[in-house]
Amino acid sequence: MTLKQPVHPTSTTAQAPAVRATVAPLRPSAGAGLVYPFELQARLLEASTIPELFEQASTMLARVPGTIAAWIYQRDARGTLVLVRQWRASQAEVSPLSGDELGALVHQRWIAAHRLGHSAAEFARPFVPPGFSSCLVVPMLIGEELIGALAVERRDGDIFPYAPEDVVVLAAIAAITAQCMQTIVLRQRVADLDQAAETQEAVEQERRRIGRELHDGIVQDLAYLRLKLEMMARIIPQDPARAQDEALQITEQINRSIAALRETIGDLRRPRPPARGLTGQLRELASRMVATETSQPEVALALDELSGVRLAPEVERAVVGIVREALQNIRKHANAASVRVEVQRQADDLHVLVADDGVGMERGPEPSEGHFGLEQMRELAEDMGGSLEIVSSSGRGTRVQAVIPLRQWAERQEEGLSER
């Protein structure tokens, strides 16, 4: 393929942002030679995104003595070299190789380097494209895989080419840029996996919540209706009038169960509102309890110490889950006139309290087999490295108390990240 000398346009390509600037050249010689590579590495390693990395790399390329233009190409998913960043010195009128032209040249060099008697290392060497005597191209490789290329234009490069030490610096910029690109991509993939894991955990928590609502709601209602029907079948011959009253009660319970089931289905269909802080979620739980209870118990919230405090999402989910379960148990079983919800941070621990003045529990608070509510509250607290205690007695209400050690949980998370 024969390449023509490029025409000097008055504007830059639309593919990549162009920068015109005057930078102080720095030749890596004598004392400066010891400083420049370390500065180069530090500047490139500071980049957290690919565009930021390319900006740093173009700035470093511009500091190589004699350079009047620099271009950075990245290989896309189709294997094409795409111009993604360029820099030109003031008054310089030069244009870059097109991605197709550079791609064809690189492909020819790859074939030549892999012929019998040649070494693949030849492919990594900087080269001067035919017809562009003042330009130097440096491939960017990860192993033997091409991921991009750097191209620089030197003033009067056809007469005064880059000095060997300058070529070494250009090769170093290409190598470190390639390594940083791989690091940024891998870091993003890890972040995506973490996000996917958090999403999966949220899905699992939602599934458990739905299971608890169905078990503590419709399943208990059906069990209650079965007992009522069995009782009605026994008393019909002896007391038809009482059997009729039982039938009316069963009808009312069926209507309530249908309404509750429709509400649950409606909640699943409605889009999830934007994420709120912990205090906002707890206030919503309290408001929903007051709105759905015919007796309208008084719900007091003590959340002052959480104002402006942002806890880890996992901790917030655990607290909300514990309070939700406790309020649900109160609504269904306690017949309480007042409820108090406290979430306070004391030193490195988070204390959660949900107390009511309802009927309490005649027996101990150990859950029966298959009863998800109390078990789930304990699981939520223990998953955070904490504990949960339920104190109750007949006629004296119930207190659900959880303690979550924030520092201990954070240390466990850091240990988990370090093991990756």
N, C-alpha and C positions, 0 to 999 in steps of 0.2 A: 504493500500500500504506500502510495506517494503522498506526502503531506506538503501542503503549501504554506509558505510563510504567512502568518496571520496578519490581517489588516488591523491597524490600530484604530479602534472605535473611539468615539467621544463619550460613550457611556459604558457602564459595566453590565455584565449579564444579569438577568432577572432571577437566576437560580439561587444566587447566594448574596448575602449582604457584602457590600464593598466598603472598605475603610481607607481613607487617604490620610496619612499622617507622616510626620517626621519623627523618627526615633533615633536615639543615640546608638550608633553601632558599638558592638562589644566584641573585639576579637579575642578568642580564647587562647591567649598567649601569656607567658610569664605568670605573674600572680593572678591575673584575671582568669587564666586557664583553670586554676584550682577552684575559683568561685563559681564560674558560669555553669558547669554541669550540675552542681548542687542546687543553684538557684533555679535552673531549668526544671529539674526533677520536682522541687518543692512547688513551683508555680503550677505545673501540670497536675500534680497529685492533689492540689487544693480544689480542683474542679469537681463539681458534684453532678453535672449534667453533660451530655455530649456537646451541645452548643457552647457551653461555657469552656469545655476542654478545647474545642476548635478555636475559640477566641484567644485563649492563652497561647495555643500553639502558633497561631498566625502572628501574635505579638512577638514571640521568641524568634520566629523565622525572620521577621523584619529587622532584627538586631544583628543578623549575620552580616558582616561588612560587604558592601557593594550591592546588596539586595535592593531592588526597586519594586518588586512585586512578588507576592506569594499566593498560592492557591492550594486549597485542601479538597481532596476528593474522597468520597465515601462510597463503598460498594453497597448497593441496595440488595433487596431480596432476590432480584432477577439476575444479579451478577454484574450489573451495569455500574460503571464509575460515574458518580454524580457530583458536580461541583457544589460544595456546601459552604465554603468560606473563602473569601479573598481579601487581599490587602494590596494597595498600591501607594507608592510614595508620591508626594506632590510633584506635579509636572510630568509624571511618568505616563506614557501612553502605550500600553502594551495590553494584549489580550491573551486569555488562557487557551490552552488546548481544549477542544471539546471533549466531553466524556467518551464519546464514541471513538474519537481519534486516539485518545490515551488508552482506552480499553483495547483497541486493536494492537497498539504497540506493546502493551504489557503482555497480551496473549502471545504475540510472536516471541517475546523474550522467554516466556514460560516454556514454550515448545522447544526453543533452542537450548535452554538450560537443562532440559530433561532428555536430550539426545545422548546417545552412547558416547562416552568419553568426556561428557561434561558433568558439572556438579550443580545440584539444585541451589547451592549457595550463590551461584552467579545471578540467579533471578533476583536476589535481594540487593544487589549492588546498585548504587545510584547510576543514572545514565543520562546522556544528552540525546534528546529525540532528534531524528534526522530532519533537517530543515529548520531547526530551532537551536542554533548554536549557542545562544546566550542563556538557554534554559536548562535546568537540571531537574530530573524527576527522581524521587526517592520512594520506592514501594513501602507500604506499611503492612507488616506481616504479623500473624500470630501462628507460630510454628511455620508451616509451609503454606498457610492459607492467606490469600490476599484479602485485606479488609478495607484498603484505601491506598491513597498515594498523596505525597506532597510534591508540589512543583514550585520552583523559585526562578526568578529572572534576575540576572546580574547585569549591572551597567557595563556595557562594552564587554560582555561575557565572551563573545567570539574572539576577542583579542586578549582579554585578561580573565581567564576562567577562575573558578573558585580555587582557593588554596587548599591543599590537602587537609589542613586542620579545620577549615570551614566545612569541608565535605563530611568530616567526622562529626561535627556539631549537627549538621543537617540530618545525618543518619541517626544520631542520638535522639533528636527531636522526633523523628519518625518512629523509632522503636518505643520510646516512652509514651508517645501519644497512642500507639497501638495497644500497649499494655493497659493504659488508663481507660481506653475505650472498652476493653474486655472487662476490667474491674467494674466500671459503671454499669455495664449491661448485666453482669452477674449480680451486682448489688440490687438492681431493679428487679431481677427475677426472684431474688430472695424476698424482697418486699412484697412482690405479687403473691408469692406462696404464703407469706405471713397473712396477707389480706384474705386469701382464699381460706386459710385455716380459721381466721376469725369469723368469716362468713359462715363456714360450716358449723362452727361452735354456736353461732347465733341461730342457725337453722335447727340444730339439735335442741337448744334451749326452748325454741318456739314449739317444737314437736312435743317436748315434755310438758310445756305449759298447756297445750291443747289436750294432751292426755289427762292431765290433772283436772282440767275443767270438765271434761267429759265424765271422768270417774266420780268426781265430787258433786257433779251436777246431774246429768241425765241418768247415769248408771245408778246413783243412789235413789233418784226419783223412781226409776223402774223397780228397784228392789222394794221400795216402800209401797208402790202400787201392787206388787205381787202379794205382799203381806195383807194389804187391805182386801184384795179380791179373795184370798183364801179365807179371811175372817168373814167376809160377806157371804161366801158360799156356805159357811157353817151356820150362820144365824138366820138365813132366809126362811127355813121351815119354822123356827121358833118365834122370830120377831121380824116380820116383814117391814114394819115401819122403820126400825133401826137399820135394816138392810138398805132401805131407800135413802136414808141419811148418809150411809157409807158410800152409796153410789154417787150422791151429789158431791161428797168430798173428793172422791176419786176423779170425777169430771173436772173439778176445780184444779186439782193437782196436775192432771193431764194438760190443761190449758196453760198453767204456769210453766210446765216443762217445755211445751211447744214454744212459748214466748222466749224462754231462756235459750233454747236451741237456735231459734231464729236470730237472737242477738249475737250468739257465738259465731254463726255463719256470716252475719253482717260484718262483724269485726274482722273476719278473715278476708272478706271481699274488699273492704275499704283500704285505700292506699295508706301505707304507714306514714305518719306525720314526720316532719323533720326532727332530727335528733335533738333532744333537750338535755339540760343538765340534770343532775341527780335531784335537786330540790324541785325542779319542774315536774319530773316524773312522779315524785312522791305526792306532790300537791294534786296532781291529776288522779292518782289512785284514791286519795281521800275524797275528792269531789265526786268521783264516780260512786263511791260507797254511799255517800249521803244522798245522791240522786236516785239510787236504785232501792234504798231501804224505805219501806213504808213507815217504819217507826222513826226514821231520820235520827240516828244517834249523833251525838255531838262528837266531832273528831278534832282533837287538838294536835297541832304539829309543832315540834321543837327542833328547828333546823337552822337556828341562827349561826352556829359555828361553821356551817357548810357554805355560807354565803361567799361567793367568789372563789371557792375551792374546787379544783378540778381533780377528781380521782381517776385512776386507771379505769378504762372501760369495763374490764372484767370485774373489778370491785363494785362499780356502780350497778352492773347487771345482777350481781349477787345480792346487794342490798335491796334493790327493787324487787327481786324475786322473793326474798324473805318477807318483806313488808306486804307484798301482794298476797302471798299465801296466808299470812296471819290475818289480814283483813277479810279474806274470803272465808276463813274459818269462823271469824267473829260474826260475819253477816249471816252465815248459814246456821250456826249452832249456839251462839252466845246469848242472844236476846239482850244485848248490852244497851245501856243508855248513854254511855260515854266511852270514848276510845282515845288513847294518847299514843302518838308516834314520835319517838325521839331518835335522832341520829347525831351523835356527838363524837368528835375526835378528841381523845385524851392521850397525850404523849404520842406514841407510835401505834396506838390501837384505835380502831373505829368501833364504837359501841352502838348497837341497834336495839331499840326497845319498842315493843308493841304491847300495850296493856289495855285491858277492858274490865268493866265492872259487871260482867254478865254472870250467867249461871255457873260457869266454871265446869270442871270435870270431876265426876264422882270417883272415877278410877284414875290411875296414873296416866300420864300423857304418852305412854308407849303406843305407837300406832299399831293397829291391827294389820294383818297381812293384806297387802294390796292397797292399803290406804296411802296415797301418794303425797298428800299435803305435808304432813309432819316430816316424813322421810326426806322430801325434797328440800325443805328448809334446812335440815341438818346437812344434806349433801352440799348445798350452796355455801354454807359457812365452812365446812370442812375442806372443800375444794380451794378455798382461799387460805388454808392453813389455820382456820379459826375453829370456834366451837359454838354450840347453840344449846340453850337450856330453856325448858318450859316449866314454869311453876304455876300450879293451879289447884284449887280446892273447891268443893261444891258450895255454890252460893257466894263465892268471894272473887270471882273473875279469874282471868288467866294473864300471865306475863310471859311473853316470848322475848328472850334476851340472847343476842348474838354478839360475839367479839371477833373482829377480824384484825390480825396483827399486820399492819401495813408494811412495816420495814421487813418483816420476815417474808411476806409475800413478794415484795420487790426483789429481795435477795435471791429467792427461788427463781424468779423470772430471769435475773441476770445470769445465774448459773446455767439456766437452760439455753440462753443465747450463746454463752461462751463455749458450750459443748457442741455447737453446730459446726 
